[in-house]
């Protein structure tokens, strides 16, 4: 297959911001190539550079063996179809398609022959005299394509041309575009952020992110063998878990070693593992390579989407003691002061200082007339590294003071060996007003309870992703309330036509070729 276009180290920056970071890409004759990526990844910029509407900061564009960077757009053997079709509203269908041929001063009979051929190709025979503004979006789009193709370019550039259509019409036009491309036998370069469009139409997909190419390959290669987590997430739905390549053809994740078809990684290299939802089968618990509990079942029309938790999250529940306002008022000095009791682990006592105690007790003093905060100038305490209750007194310079209790305890924590995690949190005290004034209740609850989670193996931090409680901060009253902190468990998404019940213990099974091992991404 002959190489038609070569992008060689294409760099583009706008006011110092790099939009393309050294793109190298070959495109062959008669290929349907899709540049796929989110907004801002650089795909449209690359297309516009090829079209001659932008000039690259560095690099070369080789077209049919010639460097075309300085060739103006109208002299390049390519045409562009945009999302907004830019049809001429004062011209009918025939005149729109014939416009480029008239500019080239072709004879009327040749123009007629070519236009009628195009109308047949796009399935709009008999529409010659129709007003383009009265046609549907799909029909307008076909006319825009015909107007570009009638000039017989070597390459057709399509910049998200289906974006303005509704879902049903977009799906129809995906097949229509592929048919047209195969029939006219020229190169199509298509820009989209829609992975389904890319998979449906392309011979080759170029996945882009932040001005760089992440992977180039056929739809099958991109889907079945993504090179990294980004590609796997962007193309289709994925279960991605951290793993370790034990040796060639053997990978470990969730503390189980599985056979796979991947090789060439370093021994014990940290990797990401992807298993597509349709490659997982739910079986009886004793028959599974992994076991878990069905957490949710969602009917998606053609199949069920089932979430199976194979590794439970790590959870700890504490008690929040809510009291009414207990400010100390000093009328003479026009001051108020408040603070809360709190718990502290016996191992953390040695780290307590004035600043830490003020923060943990949420101690504050203020002038009630203007709500201006006042300094707490004195803190008195004598806390020992022994379990017990210790008084702490906070005072202002004017002598306004409040005394609270610090409860030194042997803190209990919850271990979850299956997840290699532990989690801990303290019971804590808060007032009704403090809860009502919270702007970010989940974050504040974590702070007040000193909730934290870590890996058992190396004590690295683990994110606490869920905070569960059964109260409304706006209407809460004095009392005791349970608050539960949890890390995220491991869940696998399964696509199946078989119905299953929530709460059922099941097994998950798959084949070695269903496991795809990827290098860790550097971000």
Secondary structure, DSSP 8 states (H G I E B T S, - for coil): --EEEEEEEEEEEETTEEEEEEEEEEEETT-EEEEE--TTSSHHHHHHHHHTSS--SEEEEEETTEE-TTS-GGGSSEEEEESS----TTSBHHHHHHHHHHHTT--HHHHHHHHHHHHHHTT-TT-TT-BGGGS-HHHHHHHHHHHHHTT--SEEEEESTTTTS-HHHHHHHHHHHHHHHHHHT-EEEEEES-HHHHHHH-SEEEEEETTEEEEEE-HHHHHHS-SSHHHHHHSS--EEEEEEEEETTEEEETTEEEE-S---S-TTEEEEEEE-GGG-EEE-GGG-SEEEEEEEEEE-SSSEEEEEEEE---EEEEEEEEE----EEETTTTEEEE---EEEEGGGGGG--HHHHHHHHT-EEEETTTTEEE---EEEE---SSSEEEEEEEE-TT--EEEEEEEEE----EEEGGGTEEEE---EEEEHHHHHT-SSHHHHHHHHTT-EEEETTT--EE-EEEEEE---TTT--SEEEEEEEEE--EEEEEEESS---TT-EEEEE--GGG-EEEE----
